[in-house]
Protein backbone atom coordinates (compact mmCIF):
# COMPACT_ATOMS: atom_id res chain seq x y z
CA UNK A 1 0.00 0.00 0.00
CA UNK A 2 2.82 2.40 0.91
CA UNK A 3 4.54 1.74 -2.44
CA UNK A 4 1.28 2.40 -4.33
CA UNK A 5 0.75 5.75 -2.53
CA UNK A 6 4.36 6.73 -3.16
CA UNK A 7 4.07 5.92 -6.89
CA UNK A 8 0.78 7.80 -7.09
CA UNK A 9 2.33 10.86 -5.44
CA UNK A 10 5.39 10.66 -7.73
CA UNK A 11 3.11 10.33 -10.77
CA UNK A 12 1.14 13.36 -9.66
CA UNK A 13 4.36 15.35 -9.23
CA UNK A 14 5.46 14.39 -12.74
CA UNK A 15 2.08 15.39 -14.19
CA UNK A 16 2.09 18.73 -12.37
CA UNK A 17 5.70 19.37 -13.44
CA UNK A 18 4.95 18.58 -17.09
CA UNK A 19 1.85 20.81 -17.00
CA UNK A 20 3.86 23.64 -15.43
CA UNK A 21 6.59 23.37 -18.05
CA UNK A 22 4.52 22.66 -21.15
CA UNK A 23 0.93 23.49 -20.29
CA UNK A 24 -2.05 21.26 -19.97
CA UNK A 25 -2.56 18.35 -22.38
CA UNK A 26 -4.69 20.60 -24.61
CA UNK A 27 -1.64 22.88 -24.98
CA UNK A 28 0.51 19.92 -25.97
CA UNK A 29 -0.99 19.65 -29.46
CA UNK A 30 1.67 18.21 -31.71
CA UNK A 31 3.00 20.49 -34.38
CA UNK A 32 2.18 19.62 -37.94
CA UNK A 33 4.98 17.90 -39.81
CA UNK A 34 7.06 20.00 -42.20
CA UNK A 35 5.38 18.22 -45.12
CA UNK A 36 1.90 19.07 -43.78
CA UNK A 37 2.92 22.67 -43.14
CA UNK A 38 4.54 23.24 -46.52
CA UNK A 39 1.64 21.54 -48.26
CA UNK A 40 -0.83 23.93 -46.61
CA UNK A 41 1.39 26.92 -47.42
CA UNK A 42 1.32 25.84 -51.06
CA UNK A 43 -2.47 25.46 -50.88
CA UNK A 44 -2.92 29.04 -49.69
CA UNK A 45 -0.04 30.53 -51.71
CA UNK A 46 0.14 28.32 -54.81
CA UNK A 47 2.58 30.64 -56.61
CA UNK A 48 5.14 30.42 -53.78
CA UNK A 49 8.48 29.13 -55.02
CA UNK A 50 10.57 30.33 -52.05
CA UNK A 51 9.52 30.03 -48.42
CA UNK A 52 11.47 31.62 -45.59
CA UNK A 53 11.68 29.56 -42.40
CA UNK A 54 12.60 31.26 -39.13
CA UNK A 55 13.55 29.13 -36.19
CA UNK A 56 16.21 28.56 -33.59
CA UNK A 57 18.48 25.93 -35.11
CA UNK A 58 20.22 25.16 -31.83
CA UNK A 59 16.95 23.46 -30.85
CA UNK A 60 17.40 19.84 -29.76
CA UNK A 61 15.39 18.45 -32.69
CA UNK A 62 17.26 20.49 -35.30
CA UNK A 63 18.90 17.67 -37.28
CA UNK A 64 15.68 15.64 -37.54
CA UNK A 65 13.72 18.73 -38.48
CA UNK A 66 16.18 19.77 -41.20
CA UNK A 67 15.90 16.36 -42.87
CA UNK A 68 12.10 16.59 -42.81
CA UNK A 69 12.26 20.13 -44.25
CA UNK A 70 14.53 18.96 -47.08
CA UNK A 71 12.11 16.15 -47.94
CA UNK A 72 9.10 18.50 -47.85
CA UNK A 73 10.93 21.00 -50.04
CA UNK A 74 11.82 18.36 -52.62
CA UNK A 75 8.36 16.75 -52.56
CA UNK A 76 6.49 20.00 -53.12
CA UNK A 77 8.97 21.74 -55.41
CA UNK A 78 9.73 24.77 -53.28
CA UNK A 79 12.94 26.28 -52.01
CA UNK A 80 13.01 26.69 -48.24
CA UNK A 81 15.51 29.23 -46.94
CA UNK A 82 16.29 28.72 -43.26
CA UNK A 83 16.98 31.82 -41.17
CA UNK A 84 18.54 31.05 -37.81
CA UNK A 85 17.24 33.23 -34.97
CA UNK A 86 19.28 32.51 -31.87
CA UNK A 87 18.66 35.88 -30.17
CA UNK A 88 16.12 38.70 -30.37
CA UNK A 89 18.32 41.00 -32.53
CA UNK A 90 18.51 38.21 -35.14
CA UNK A 91 14.78 38.43 -35.85
CA UNK A 92 14.78 41.77 -37.72
CA UNK A 93 18.07 41.09 -39.49
CA UNK A 94 16.98 37.63 -40.66
CA UNK A 95 13.57 38.92 -41.76
CA UNK A 96 15.21 41.62 -43.88
CA UNK A 97 17.60 39.08 -45.38
CA UNK A 98 14.76 36.71 -46.29
CA UNK A 99 12.80 39.53 -47.93
CA UNK A 100 15.62 41.43 -49.64
CA UNK A 101 18.08 38.69 -50.56
CA UNK A 102 15.81 35.68 -51.11
CA UNK A 103 12.51 37.37 -52.08
CA UNK A 104 10.44 34.90 -50.08
CA UNK A 105 6.77 34.60 -50.99
CA UNK A 106 5.74 33.12 -47.64
CA UNK A 107 7.21 33.15 -44.14
CA UNK A 108 7.00 30.08 -41.90
CA UNK A 109 7.66 30.00 -38.17
CA UNK A 110 8.01 26.27 -37.61
CA UNK A 111 7.88 26.27 -33.84
CA UNK A 112 7.85 28.62 -30.93
CA UNK A 113 11.18 29.25 -29.33
CA UNK A 114 12.12 31.65 -26.58
CA UNK A 115 13.24 34.04 -29.34
CA UNK A 116 10.31 34.11 -31.79
CA UNK A 117 7.61 33.66 -29.14
CA UNK A 118 8.77 36.89 -27.49
CA UNK A 119 5.93 39.42 -27.88
CA UNK A 120 8.28 41.97 -29.48
CA UNK A 121 9.51 39.46 -32.07
CA UNK A 122 6.01 38.18 -32.75
CA UNK A 123 4.62 41.69 -33.22
CA UNK A 124 7.52 42.67 -35.50
CA UNK A 125 7.14 39.59 -37.67
CA UNK A 126 3.36 39.83 -38.04
CA UNK A 127 3.40 43.57 -38.79
CA UNK A 128 6.30 43.46 -41.24
CA UNK A 129 5.09 40.35 -43.03
CA UNK A 130 1.75 42.02 -43.76
CA UNK A 131 3.46 45.31 -44.76
CA UNK A 132 5.60 43.38 -47.27
CA UNK A 133 2.60 41.38 -48.53
CA UNK A 134 4.06 38.12 -47.24
CA UNK A 135 1.75 35.58 -45.62
CA UNK A 136 3.10 34.44 -42.24
CA UNK A 137 2.41 30.83 -41.28
CA UNK A 138 2.66 30.55 -37.52
CA UNK A 139 3.38 27.73 -35.09
CA UNK A 140 0.07 27.99 -33.24
CA UNK A 141 -3.35 29.58 -33.01
CA UNK A 142 -2.24 32.38 -30.67
CA UNK A 143 -0.21 33.90 -33.49
CA UNK A 144 -3.24 33.75 -35.79
CA UNK A 145 -5.40 35.50 -33.21
CA UNK A 146 -2.88 38.36 -33.13
CA UNK A 147 -2.64 38.78 -36.91
CA UNK A 148 -0.62 35.97 -38.49
CA UNK A 149 -2.12 34.59 -41.68
CA UNK A 150 -2.50 30.95 -40.66
CA UNK A 151 -1.31 28.07 -38.49
CA UNK A 152 -1.26 24.40 -39.37
CA UNK A 153 -1.65 22.05 -36.40
CA UNK A 154 -2.58 18.46 -35.84
CA UNK A 155 -5.33 17.50 -33.45
CA UNK A 156 -6.02 13.87 -32.78
CA UNK A 157 -4.24 12.88 -35.97
CA UNK A 158 -6.22 15.37 -38.06
CA UNK A 159 -4.57 18.34 -39.74
CA UNK A 160 -6.32 21.63 -39.06
CA UNK A 161 -5.81 25.05 -40.57
CA UNK A 162 -6.48 28.09 -38.41
CA UNK A 163 -6.75 31.37 -40.31
CA UNK A 164 -7.09 35.07 -39.66
CA UNK A 165 -9.68 36.17 -42.23
CA UNK A 166 -8.75 39.85 -42.08
CA UNK A 167 -5.10 39.04 -42.82
CA UNK A 168 -6.09 36.68 -45.63
CA UNK A 169 -8.23 39.42 -47.15
CA UNK A 170 -5.44 42.01 -46.83
CA UNK A 171 -3.06 39.66 -48.65
CA UNK A 172 -5.62 38.69 -51.29
CA UNK A 173 -5.62 35.03 -50.26
CA UNK A 174 -8.45 32.53 -50.01
CA UNK A 175 -8.74 29.12 -48.44
CA UNK A 176 -9.27 26.60 -51.26
CA UNK A 177 -12.69 24.94 -51.17
CA UNK A 178 -11.17 21.48 -50.70
CA UNK A 179 -9.57 22.71 -47.42
CA UNK A 180 -12.70 24.42 -46.05
CA UNK A 181 -13.65 21.40 -43.94
CA UNK A 182 -10.38 21.52 -41.97
CA UNK A 183 -10.31 25.31 -41.63
CA UNK A 184 -11.29 27.32 -38.59
CA UNK A 185 -11.41 31.12 -38.60
CA UNK A 186 -9.91 32.34 -35.34
CA UNK A 187 -9.88 36.06 -35.88
CA UNK A 188 -11.49 38.62 -38.06
CA UNK A 189 -9.82 41.53 -36.22
C-alpha positions as CSV (number, residue, x, y, z in Angstrom):
1,X,0.0,0.0,0.0
2,X,2.8,2.4,0.9
3,X,4.5,1.7,-2.4
4,X,1.3,2.4,-4.3
5,X,0.7,5.7,-2.5
6,X,4.4,6.7,-3.2
7,X,4.1,5.9,-6.9
8,X,0.8,7.8,-7.1
9,X,2.3,10.9,-5.4
10,X,5.4,10.7,-7.7
11,X,3.1,10.3,-10.8
12,X,1.1,13.4,-9.7
13,X,4.4,15.3,-9.2
14,X,5.5,14.4,-12.7
15,X,2.1,15.4,-14.2
16,X,2.1,18.7,-12.4
17,X,5.7,19.4,-13.4
18,X,4.9,18.6,-17.1
19,X,1.8,20.8,-17.0
20,X,3.9,23.6,-15.4
21,X,6.6,23.4,-18.0
22,X,4.5,22.7,-21.1
23,X,0.9,23.5,-20.3
24,X,-2.1,21.3,-20.0
25,X,-2.6,18.3,-22.4
26,X,-4.7,20.6,-24.6
27,X,-1.6,22.9,-25.0
28,X,0.5,19.9,-26.0
29,X,-1.0,19.6,-29.5
30,X,1.7,18.2,-31.7
31,X,3.0,20.5,-34.4
32,X,2.2,19.6,-37.9
33,X,5.0,17.9,-39.8
34,X,7.1,20.0,-42.2
35,X,5.4,18.2,-45.1
36,X,1.9,19.1,-43.8
37,X,2.9,22.7,-43.1
38,X,4.5,23.2,-46.5
39,X,1.6,21.5,-48.3
40,X,-0.8,23.9,-46.6
41,X,1.4,26.9,-47.4
42,X,1.3,25.8,-51.1
43,X,-2.5,25.5,-50.9
44,X,-2.9,29.0,-49.7
45,X,0.0,30.5,-51.7
46,X,0.1,28.3,-54.8
47,X,2.6,30.6,-56.6
48,X,5.1,30.4,-53.8
49,X,8.5,29.1,-55.0
50,X,10.6,30.3,-52.1
51,X,9.5,30.0,-48.4
52,X,11.5,31.6,-45.6
53,X,11.7,29.6,-42.4
54,X,12.6,31.3,-39.1
55,X,13.5,29.1,-36.2
56,X,16.2,28.6,-33.6
57,X,18.5,25.9,-35.1
58,X,20.2,25.2,-31.8
59,X,16.9,23.5,-30.9
60,X,17.4,19.8,-29.8
61,X,15.4,18.5,-32.7
62,X,17.3,20.5,-35.3
63,X,18.9,17.7,-37.3
64,X,15.7,15.6,-37.5
65,X,13.7,18.7,-38.5
66,X,16.2,19.8,-41.2
67,X,15.9,16.4,-42.9
68,X,12.1,16.6,-42.8
69,X,12.3,20.1,-44.2
70,X,14.5,19.0,-47.1
71,X,12.1,16.2,-47.9
72,X,9.1,18.5,-47.8
73,X,10.9,21.0,-50.0
74,X,11.8,18.4,-52.6
75,X,8.4,16.8,-52.6
76,X,6.5,20.0,-53.1
77,X,9.0,21.7,-55.4
78,X,9.7,24.8,-53.3
79,X,12.9,26.3,-52.0
80,X,13.0,26.7,-48.2
81,X,15.5,29.2,-46.9
82,X,16.3,28.7,-43.3
83,X,17.0,31.8,-41.2
84,X,18.5,31.0,-37.8
85,X,17.2,33.2,-35.0
86,X,19.3,32.5,-31.9
87,X,18.7,35.9,-30.2
88,X,16.1,38.7,-30.4
89,X,18.3,41.0,-32.5
90,X,18.5,38.2,-35.1
91,X,14.8,38.4,-35.9
92,X,14.8,41.8,-37.7
93,X,18.1,41.1,-39.5
94,X,17.0,37.6,-40.7
95,X,13.6,38.9,-41.8
96,X,15.2,41.6,-43.9
97,X,17.6,39.1,-45.4
98,X,14.8,36.7,-46.3
99,X,12.8,39.5,-47.9
100,X,15.6,41.4,-49.6
101,X,18.1,38.7,-50.6
102,X,15.8,35.7,-51.1
103,X,12.5,37.4,-52.1
104,X,10.4,34.9,-50.1
105,X,6.8,34.6,-51.0
106,X,5.7,33.1,-47.6
107,X,7.2,33.1,-44.1
108,X,7.0,30.1,-41.9
109,X,7.7,30.0,-38.2
110,X,8.0,26.3,-37.6
111,X,7.9,26.3,-33.8
112,X,7.9,28.6,-30.9
113,X,11.2,29.2,-29.3
114,X,12.1,31.6,-26.6
115,X,13.2,34.0,-29.3
116,X,10.3,34.1,-31.8
117,X,7.6,33.7,-29.1
118,X,8.8,36.9,-27.5
119,X,5.9,39.4,-27.9
120,X,8.3,42.0,-29.5
121,X,9.5,39.5,-32.1
122,X,6.0,38.2,-32.8
123,X,4.6,41.7,-33.2
124,X,7.5,42.7,-35.5
125,X,7.1,39.6,-37.7
126,X,3.4,39.8,-38.0
127,X,3.4,43.6,-38.8
128,X,6.3,43.5,-41.2
129,X,5.1,40.3,-43.0
130,X,1.8,42.0,-43.8
131,X,3.5,45.3,-44.8
132,X,5.6,43.4,-47.3
133,X,2.6,41.4,-48.5
134,X,4.1,38.1,-47.2
135,X,1.8,35.6,-45.6
136,X,3.1,34.4,-42.2
137,X,2.4,30.8,-41.3
138,X,2.7,30.6,-37.5
139,X,3.4,27.7,-35.1
140,X,0.1,28.0,-33.2
141,X,-3.3,29.6,-33.0
142,X,-2.2,32.4,-30.7
143,X,-0.2,33.9,-33.5
144,X,-3.2,33.8,-35.8
145,X,-5.4,35.5,-33.2
146,X,-2.9,38.4,-33.1
147,X,-2.6,38.8,-36.9
148,X,-0.6,36.0,-38.5
149,X,-2.1,34.6,-41.7
150,X,-2.5,30.9,-40.7
151,X,-1.3,28.1,-38.5
152,X,-1.3,24.4,-39.4
153,X,-1.7,22.1,-36.4
154,X,-2.6,18.5,-35.8
155,X,-5.3,17.5,-33.4
156,X,-6.0,13.9,-32.8
157,X,-4.2,12.9,-36.0
158,X,-6.2,15.4,-38.1
159,X,-4.6,18.3,-39.7
160,X,-6.3,21.6,-39.1
161,X,-5.8,25.0,-40.6
162,X,-6.5,28.1,-38.4
163,X,-6.7,31.4,-40.3
164,X,-7.1,35.1,-39.7
165,X,-9.7,36.2,-42.2
166,X,-8.8,39.8,-42.1
167,X,-5.1,39.0,-42.8
168,X,-6.1,36.7,-45.6
169,X,-8.2,39.4,-47.1
170,X,-5.4,42.0,-46.8
171,X,-3.1,39.7,-48.7
172,X,-5.6,38.7,-51.3
173,X,-5.6,35.0,-50.3
174,X,-8.5,32.5,-50.0
175,X,-8.7,29.1,-48.4
176,X,-9.3,26.6,-51.3
177,X,-12.7,24.9,-51.2
178,X,-11.2,21.5,-50.7
179,X,-9.6,22.7,-47.4
180,X,-12.7,24.4,-46.0
181,X,-13.7,21.4,-43.9
182,X,-10.4,21.5,-42.0
183,X,-10.3,25.3,-41.6
184,X,-11.3,27.3,-38.6
185,X,-11.4,31.1,-38.6
186,X,-9.9,32.3,-35.3
187,X,-9.9,36.1,-35.9
188,X,-11.5,38.6,-38.1
189,X,-9.8,41.5,-36.2
